[in-house]
Amino acid sequence: MRSQLAPVLIVQWEQLAVSKRSTLATKAANLAEAIANMGYSPSHGAQLAQIERDIKGIDEALASVNQPLDLAYSLDGVREFAATKLTDLRALL
């Protein structure tokens, strides 16, 4: 059950992240349009910069979730651990 739950949670998190990113992108477009129509203001500029940072953070989080696990490295680590423990066990016998 637990192993089946993790992929479901990841998919739900990705859907929420994509939805949040879409909302932020819409806000950024609206702010950019306001700046174009009314001229630059420090307040709008700061808001736009924050939204862009938030979008970048979501993009980075989504990219890291979609990275495949490096199982070869993990298997090498397990082999090394097992070999060390077997050596320790032989020394005890």
Secondary structure as GFF3:
##gff-version 3
##sequence-region A 1 93
A	DSSP	alpha_helix	2	38	.	.	.	ID=ss1
A	DSSP	alpha_helix	42	65	.	.	.	ID=ss2
A	DSSP	alpha_helix	71	92	.	.	.	ID=ss3
###
